[in-house]
Amino acid sequence: MVSTAWSGAHDADLVCVLLDAREGIDEEADAILTKLGTVRHEKILVLNKIDLVPREKLLALAKAANDRIAFARTFMVSAPIRRWRR
């Protein structure tokens, strides 16, 4: 699934990266940001769960991510993640 997503990223008009603000740029996010550097399309950063992170840490995370990748826009949201039950 991941390789399919990456091949689609090169064909997309826009790529959106969603990061959990609580986790910051962990090993997985670091790998994504590194690989995202090869994608030439417009990129948007979405930081989620901003209500759970102190403002200073949130702003530092936004700066760190934008220093790594030229994101066209950065959005900060607090969207719940729902888990489906069967």
C-alpha positions in Angstrom: 0.0 0.0 0.0 2.8 2.4 0.8 4.6 1.9 -2.5 1.3 2.5 -4.3 0.8 5.7 -2.4 4.3 6.9 -3.3 3.8 6.1 -7.0 0.5 8.1 -6.8 2.3 11.0 -5.1 4.4 11.6 -8.2 1.2 11.6 -10.4 -0.9 13.7 -8.0 -1.6 17.4 -8.4 -1.2 17.9 -4.7 0.3 16.0 -1.8 -0.9 16.3 1.8 1.2 15.2 4.7 -0.7 14.6 8.0 1.4 14.6 11.1 0.3 13.9 14.7 1.6 17.0 16.6 2.1 14.8 19.7 4.5 12.6 17.9 6.4 15.3 16.1 9.0 14.3 13.5 9.6 10.7 14.6 11.4 8.1 12.6 8.4 7.4 10.4 7.7 11.0 9.7 11.4 11.6 9.0 11.4 8.9 6.4 8.3 10.4 4.8 9.7 13.9 4.7 13.0 12.6 3.2 11.2 10.7 0.5 8.8 13.6 -0.1 11.7 15.7 -1.3 11.6 13.9 -4.6 8.0 14.9 -5.3 7.8 18.1 -7.3 4.1 18.8 -6.9 2.7 21.2 -4.4 2.8 19.9 -0.9 0.6 20.8 2.1 1.4 20.1 5.8 -1.4 19.3 8.2 -0.6 19.1 11.9 -3.3 17.3 13.8 -4.1 17.2 17.5 -2.9 20.7 18.1 -5.1 21.0 21.2 -2.9 18.4 23.0 0.5 20.1 22.4 1.9 23.3 24.0 2.0 26.2 21.6 5.8 26.5 21.7 6.3 22.8 20.7 3.7 23.1 18.0 5.3 26.2 16.4 8.7 24.5 16.6 7.3 21.4 14.9 5.8 23.5 12.1 9.1 25.3 11.6 11.1 22.1 11.6 8.9 20.5 9.0 8.8 23.6 6.8 12.6 23.9 7.0 12.8 20.3 5.6 10.2 20.6 2.8 8.9 23.6 0.9 5.2 23.2 2.0 2.9 25.6 0.1 0.6 25.8 3.2 0.5 24.6 6.8 -2.8 23.8 8.5 -3.2 23.2 12.2 -6.2 21.2 13.1 -7.7 19.2 16.0 -9.6 16.4 14.3 -10.6 13.3 16.3 -9.7 9.9 14.9 -12.5 7.5 15.1 -11.9 3.8 15.2 -14.6 1.7 13.6 -16.2 -1.1 15.5 -17.5 -4.2 13.9 
